[in-house]
Amino acid sequence: MSIRRKSWRDNLAAGAREKLEDKQVRSRLLLLFEIAVTLIFAALVAITFFQSVTMQESSMEPTISVGERFFMNRLVYRVMDPKRGDIIVFKTNGSDDAALHIRRIVGIPGDTVQIVDGRVLVNGGTLKEKGDFPSISNPGLAASPVTLQSGEYFVLGDNRNNSEDSRYGDIGTVNKKYIVGKLWFQIGPMTKMGFMGS
């Protein structure tokens, strides 16, 4: 009788151990599944909403140097309008092969932009900017007032005297439909990695 009772207890303990082991295995499998789903979701979000871009021109120096790499947020301008001070990535036309350019917005729809005596004027007043940008030697098309229509943006490079931007006819004002995104996060070089400010 005592042997039978011991066997019954052993069977009960073994069954409990098996259930515990099954529960642990299921828990681990569930955790692995959740990690895999999270990684796949993150990859899809990154592919859909973000794109890496590399600065190819010296037009944004010293803010951005040639060869520096960034993630561009492709979603932001689907839910809100670009604003003055944003550093944007745009094309000059709708072609898939059109080169990407990186510049800073200084004028938004409804603004009148003019460059007088090396200063950027917006709606008649000197534009207040966070950066210490040089006086502009060539106002280009902005020697005369440029009034921006709906969906038009006036962009300048931070390297004001060595930048192809809205002052020149081959770029001109940038239409919102050609704005690909906003610089969002710097990924290279490692020493400058971090979120971009306006």
Buried (B, 14 or more C-beta within 10 A) or exposed (E): EEEEEEEEEEEEEEEEEEEEEEEEEEEEEEEEEEEEEEEEEEEEEEEEBBBEBEBEBBBBBEBBEEEBBBBBBBBBBEEEEBEBBBBBBBBBEEEEEEEBBBBBBBBBBEBBBBBEEBEBBBEEEEBEBEEEBEEBEEBBBBEEEBBBEEBBBBBBBBBBEEBBBBBEEEBBBBBBEBBBBBBBBBBEEEEEEEEBEE
